[in-house]
Amino acid sequence: METQGVTGANEAVLEIRGLETVYRTDDGTVRAVNGIDFSITERETIGLVGETGAGKTTTALSILRLLPERTGRVMAGEILYKGQDLLKKSEEEMRLIRGACISMIFQDPMTALNPILTVGSQILESLEIHNVENKAHEELEARVDELLSLVGIQPGRKHEYPHQFSGGMKQRIVIAIALACEPLLLIADEPTTALDVTIQAQVLVLMDELRTKLGTSMIMITHDLGVVANTCDKVAIMYAGEIVEYGTVNDIFGHGAHHPYTTGLFLAIPNMKEDTRRLRPIDGLMPDPSSLPPGCKFHPRCPSRTEECGIARPYQYERGWHRISCNLFREGFDS
């Protein structure tokens, strides 16, 4: 998928610079995000990919300032939305931004909806909060009907409760809420994880159609490289709170050089056409974020590690949009 966003022709909707986010716990400090940088332009989709614990969801919660109040904190960096640092906004200003400018589809549609409110009232609530044009109640109700139709649900069902809908339909309702005010940026946190394969495909097609129709930029958080290949323009591979590889879909899914972690992710995907051998999992586990190893965070699991990898942070090499943080590419790389 190629867009103007990949070429850099459009204005940046969101820029993240040197973001560091931690959680304070009784057992110590958990370093969830460790100095990441990326940007997203108009009508562009970027995929954040990595194992559980890589820092993907924490990145999203940092953007919207939805970290747990007592434990989560952004320690450094900038989160620029249309050039304005969200970290410097008041809570009142952030409430006006959430939903209207930046929306999020949370990970589990089963728990994202309030079970004691009708689905129509939950969509209407978002419209009422951001009703800056003081539209009449009838106009807002008409917009609820329009949104339900947009996601393939009959408007007459707006008076029903979440338990009366299937998992796939709940996810469609969550998408309708997220897109109610036509935000410039949509954050989708593993929106298909709790759905079966057939419904996953339907939801992804729906999201792509709505993104195109509304001109919305999107951050797709997932561990599924197949989803990334079909929906994203650029990809950020995250490991232990860092972006270890970044580039366009062509860079990541092409035949050029890759970070060893990216290579490991691809080797763990079954290839039904070429062989039927066992999958090749990445040895070991994600490091404890409260006690990260020195040097390259992936080096304890890396089959190509050197002594240097466990001492100093890896250098970052760039070619166009493609960049890799790994000492194996000291002399550069071909992509």
C-alpha positions as CSV (number, residue, x, y, z in Angstrom):
1,M,0.0,0.0,0.0
2,E,1.5,3.3,-1.0
3,T,0.2,6.7,0.1
4,Q,1.3,10.3,0.1
5,G,2.1,9.8,3.7
6,V,5.0,7.5,2.8
7,T,6.5,10.0,0.5
8,G,6.5,12.6,3.2
9,A,4.4,15.0,1.1
10,N,1.7,15.5,3.7
11,E,1.7,17.4,7.0
12,A,2.5,15.3,10.1
13,V,-0.6,14.7,12.2
14,L,1.4,13.2,15.0
15,E,5.1,13.2,15.9
16,I,6.6,11.3,18.8
17,R,10.1,12.3,19.8
18,G,12.2,10.5,22.5
19,L,9.2,9.2,24.4
20,E,10.0,7.5,27.7
21,T,7.2,6.1,29.9
22,V,7.5,4.2,33.2
23,Y,5.3,2.6,35.8
24,R,6.1,3.0,39.5
25,T,5.4,-0.2,41.4
26,D,6.1,-1.6,44.8
27,D,8.7,-3.8,43.2
28,G,10.5,-1.0,41.4
29,T,10.3,1.0,38.2
30,V,9.0,-0.7,35.0
31,R,10.5,1.0,31.9
32,A,7.8,0.3,29.4
33,V,8.8,2.7,26.6
34,N,12.4,3.8,26.2
35,G,13.0,6.7,23.8
36,I,11.0,5.9,20.7
37,D,10.5,8.2,17.7
38,F,8.0,8.0,14.8
39,S,5.6,10.2,13.0
40,I,2.4,9.7,11.0
41,T,1.0,12.0,8.3
42,E,-2.4,12.6,6.9
43,R,-4.3,9.5,5.6
44,E,-1.4,7.3,6.6
45,T,-1.4,4.0,8.7
46,I,1.5,2.9,10.8
47,G,1.7,-0.5,12.4
48,L,3.3,-1.0,15.8
49,V,4.3,-4.7,15.9
50,G,5.9,-6.8,18.7
51,E,5.3,-9.4,21.3
52,T,3.2,-8.9,24.4
53,G,5.1,-6.5,26.7
54,A,6.9,-4.7,23.9
55,G,5.3,-1.3,24.9
56,K,2.8,-0.9,22.1
57,T,-0.3,-0.3,24.3
58,T,1.6,1.9,26.7
59,T,2.7,4.1,23.7
60,A,-1.0,4.5,22.8
61,L,-2.0,5.3,26.3
62,S,0.8,7.9,26.6
63,I,-0.4,9.6,23.4
64,L,-3.9,10.0,24.9
65,R,-2.7,10.7,28.4
66,L,-4.6,7.7,29.8
67,L,-1.9,6.1,31.8
68,P,-2.9,4.9,35.3
69,E,-2.8,8.1,37.4
70,R,-0.9,6.7,40.4
71,T,1.6,4.5,38.6
72,G,2.1,5.6,35.0
73,R,4.2,8.6,34.0
74,V,5.8,10.0,30.9
75,M,9.4,10.8,32.0
76,A,10.7,12.4,28.8
77,G,10.0,13.3,25.2
78,E,7.4,15.1,23.1
79,I,4.0,14.0,21.7
80,L,3.2,16.6,19.0
81,Y,-0.4,16.6,17.6
82,K,-0.5,19.1,14.7
83,G,2.6,20.7,16.2
84,Q,1.3,21.1,19.8
85,D,2.8,19.0,22.6
86,L,0.0,17.0,24.2
87,L,2.2,16.5,27.3
88,K,1.8,20.3,28.0
89,K,-2.0,20.3,27.7
90,S,-4.3,20.5,30.7
91,E,-6.7,17.7,31.5
92,E,-9.6,19.8,30.4
93,E,-7.9,20.4,27.0
94,M,-7.2,16.7,26.7
95,R,-10.8,15.9,27.2
96,L,-11.7,18.0,24.2
97,I,-9.0,16.3,22.1
98,R,-9.9,12.7,23.0
99,G,-12.7,11.5,20.7
100,A,-12.8,14.7,18.6
101,C,-9.2,14.7,17.4
102,I,-7.7,11.4,18.5
103,S,-9.8,8.3,19.2
104,M,-8.9,4.8,20.3
105,I,-10.4,1.4,19.7
106,F,-9.5,-0.5,22.8
107,Q,-8.3,-4.1,22.8
108,D,-11.4,-6.0,24.0
109,P,-14.8,-5.1,22.6
110,M,-16.4,-7.2,25.3
111,T,-15.3,-4.8,28.1
112,A,-15.1,-1.6,26.1
113,L,-18.9,-1.0,26.2
114,N,-20.9,-0.1,29.3
115,P,-23.3,-3.1,29.9
116,I,-26.1,-1.0,31.5
117,L,-26.4,1.6,28.7
118,T,-27.9,1.1,25.3
119,V,-25.4,1.1,22.4
120,G,-27.1,4.2,20.9
121,S,-26.7,6.2,24.1
122,Q,-23.0,5.3,24.3
123,I,-22.5,6.6,20.7
124,L,-24.6,9.7,21.5
125,E,-22.5,10.5,24.6
126,S,-19.4,11.1,22.5
127,L,-21.4,13.3,20.1
128,E,-22.8,15.4,23.0
129,I,-19.4,15.9,24.7
130,H,-18.0,17.3,21.5
131,N,-21.1,19.1,20.2
132,V,-19.3,22.4,19.6
133,E,-21.8,23.5,17.0
134,N,-24.7,23.1,19.4
135,K,-26.6,20.8,17.2
136,A,-30.2,19.8,18.3
137,H,-30.8,16.5,19.9
138,E,-32.6,15.3,16.8
139,E,-29.6,16.0,14.7
140,L,-27.3,14.0,17.0
141,E,-29.8,11.1,17.0
142,A,-29.7,11.1,13.2
143,R,-25.9,11.0,13.4
144,V,-26.1,7.9,15.7
145,D,-28.3,6.2,13.0
146,E,-25.8,7.2,10.3
147,L,-22.9,5.8,12.2
148,L,-24.6,2.5,12.9
149,S,-25.5,2.2,9.2
150,L,-21.9,3.1,8.4
151,V,-20.6,0.1,10.4
152,G,-23.3,-2.3,9.0
153,I,-25.7,-2.3,11.9
154,Q,-29.4,-1.5,11.6
155,P,-30.2,1.8,13.2
156,G,-33.2,0.3,14.9
157,R,-30.9,-1.7,17.2
158,K,-29.6,1.4,18.9
159,H,-32.0,0.8,21.8
160,E,-30.5,-2.6,22.5
161,Y,-27.8,-3.4,25.1
162,P,-24.2,-4.7,24.5
163,H,-25.1,-8.3,25.6
164,Q,-27.6,-8.5,22.7
165,F,-24.8,-8.3,20.2
166,S,-22.1,-10.7,19.0
167,G,-18.4,-10.0,19.5
168,G,-18.0,-8.9,16.0
169,M,-21.0,-6.5,16.2
170,K,-19.7,-5.1,19.5
171,Q,-16.4,-4.3,17.8
172,R,-18.3,-2.5,15.0
173,I,-20.1,-0.4,17.7
174,V,-16.8,0.4,19.3
175,I,-15.5,1.5,15.9
176,A,-18.6,3.7,15.5
177,I,-18.0,5.4,18.8
178,A,-14.3,6.0,17.9
179,L,-15.3,7.5,14.6
180,A,-18.3,9.5,15.7
181,C,-16.6,12.8,15.6
182,E,-14.5,12.0,12.6
183,P,-11.1,12.3,14.3
184,L,-7.9,13.0,12.4
185,L,-6.1,10.1,14.1
186,L,-7.5,6.7,15.1
187,I,-5.5,4.3,17.4
188,A,-6.6,0.7,17.0
189,D,-5.2,-1.5,19.8
190,E,-5.4,-5.0,18.5
191,P,-9.0,-4.6,17.3
192,T,-9.3,-8.1,16.0
193,T,-7.7,-10.1,18.8
194,A,-11.0,-11.4,20.4
195,L,-12.7,-12.2,17.1
196,D,-12.7,-15.3,15.0
197,V,-10.9,-15.3,11.6
198,T,-13.9,-14.6,9.4
199,I,-15.1,-11.6,11.6
200,Q,-11.5,-10.4,11.8
201,A,-11.4,-10.0,8.0
202,Q,-14.7,-8.2,7.9
203,V,-13.7,-5.7,10.6
204,L,-10.4,-5.0,8.9
205,V,-12.1,-4.4,5.6
206,L,-14.6,-2.1,7.3
207,M,-11.8,-0.1,9.1
208,D,-9.9,0.3,5.8
209,E,-13.1,1.5,4.0
210,L,-13.9,4.0,6.8
211,R,-10.3,5.2,6.9
212,T,-10.4,5.9,3.2
213,K,-13.8,7.6,3.3
214,L,-13.1,9.8,6.3
215,G,-9.4,10.5,5.5
216,T,-8.4,9.3,9.0
217,S,-4.8,8.5,9.9
218,M,-4.3,5.3,12.0
219,I,-2.0,3.6,14.3
220,M,-2.6,-0.1,14.1
221,I,-1.3,-2.0,17.2
222,T,-0.9,-5.7,16.5
223,H,1.3,-8.8,16.8
224,D,-0.1,-10.1,13.5
225,L,2.2,-9.4,10.6
226,G,-0.5,-10.5,8.1
227,V,-2.8,-7.6,9.4
228,V,0.2,-5.2,8.9
229,A,0.8,-6.3,5.4
230,N,-2.8,-5.6,4.4
231,T,-3.5,-2.4,6.3
232,C,-0.4,-0.4,6.9
233,D,1.9,2.0,5.0
234,K,4.8,2.0,7.5
235,V,5.8,-0.4,10.2
236,A,7.6,0.1,13.6
237,I,8.9,-3.2,15.1
238,M,9.0,-2.7,18.9
239,Y,11.0,-4.7,21.4
240,A,11.4,-4.0,25.1
241,G,10.1,-0.5,24.7
242,E,12.3,0.4,21.8
243,I,11.8,0.6,18.0
244,V,14.4,-1.8,16.6
245,E,13.3,-1.5,13.0
246,Y,11.2,1.0,11.1
247,G,10.3,1.4,7.5
248,T,7.6,1.2,4.8
249,V,5.7,-2.0,4.3
250,N,7.9,-2.7,1.3
251,D,11.0,-2.2,3.4
252,I,9.8,-4.6,6.1
253,F,8.2,-7.3,3.9
254,G,10.8,-7.0,1.1
255,H,13.9,-9.2,0.7
256,G,16.4,-6.8,2.1
257,A,18.3,-7.0,5.4
258,H,16.3,-7.0,8.7
259,H,16.9,-6.8,12.4
260,P,17.3,-10.3,13.9
261,Y,14.1,-9.8,15.9
262,T,12.2,-9.0,12.8
263,T,13.6,-12.0,11.1
264,G,12.5,-14.1,14.1
265,L,9.0,-12.8,13.8
266,F,8.8,-13.8,10.1
267,L,10.2,-17.3,10.8
268,A,7.4,-17.8,13.3
269,I,4.8,-17.4,10.6
270,P,3.6,-20.7,9.0
271,N,4.2,-20.9,5.3
272,M,1.5,-23.2,3.9
273,K,3.0,-23.1,0.3
274,E,6.6,-24.0,0.8
275,D,6.9,-26.5,3.7
276,T,5.1,-28.1,6.6
277,R,8.0,-28.0,9.1
278,R,7.5,-26.9,12.7
279,L,7.5,-23.1,13.3
280,R,10.8,-21.6,14.5
281,P,10.0,-19.7,17.6
282,I,12.3,-17.0,19.0
283,D,14.3,-18.6,21.9
284,G,13.8,-17.1,25.3
285,L,11.4,-14.5,26.7
286,M,11.0,-10.7,26.6
287,P,13.2,-9.2,29.3
288,D,11.8,-8.0,32.5
289,P,11.1,-4.3,31.9
290,S,12.1,-3.5,35.5
291,S,15.5,-5.0,34.9
292,L,16.5,-4.5,31.3
293,P,19.8,-5.9,30.1
294,P,22.6,-3.6,29.1
295,G,23.4,-2.9,25.5
296,C,21.0,-4.2,22.9
297,K,17.9,-5.4,24.7
298,F,17.5,-8.3,22.3
299,H,21.0,-9.6,22.6
300,P,20.2,-12.4,25.2
301,R,17.9,-14.0,22.6
302,C,19.8,-13.1,19.4
303,P,21.4,-16.0,17.6
304,S,23.9,-13.5,15.9
305,R,25.0,-11.6,19.0
306,T,28.5,-10.5,19.6
307,E,30.3,-9.5,22.8
308,E,29.8,-5.9,21.9
309,C,26.0,-6.3,21.8
310,G,25.8,-6.8,25.6
311,I,27.8,-3.7,26.4
312,A,26.9,-0.7,24.3
313,R,23.6,0.5,22.7
314,P,23.5,-0.5,19.0
315,Y,24.1,2.1,16.4
316,Q,21.2,3.1,14.2
317,Y,21.6,2.9,10.4
318,E,19.3,4.5,8.0
319,R,18.5,4.4,4.3
320,G,15.5,6.4,3.2
321,W,12.6,5.5,5.5
322,H,14.2,2.2,6.5
323,R,16.2,2.2,9.7
324,I,17.6,-0.6,11.8
325,S,19.2,-0.5,15.3
326,C,21.7,-3.4,15.3
327,N,25.5,-3.8,15.4
328,L,25.4,-6.4,12.6
329,F,24.9,-3.5,10.2
330,R,28.0,-1.5,11.2
331,E,28.9,-1.1,7.5
332,G,25.4,-0.3,6.5
333,F,22.8,-2.5,4.9
334,D,21.0,-3.2,1.6
335,S,17.2,-2.9,1.5
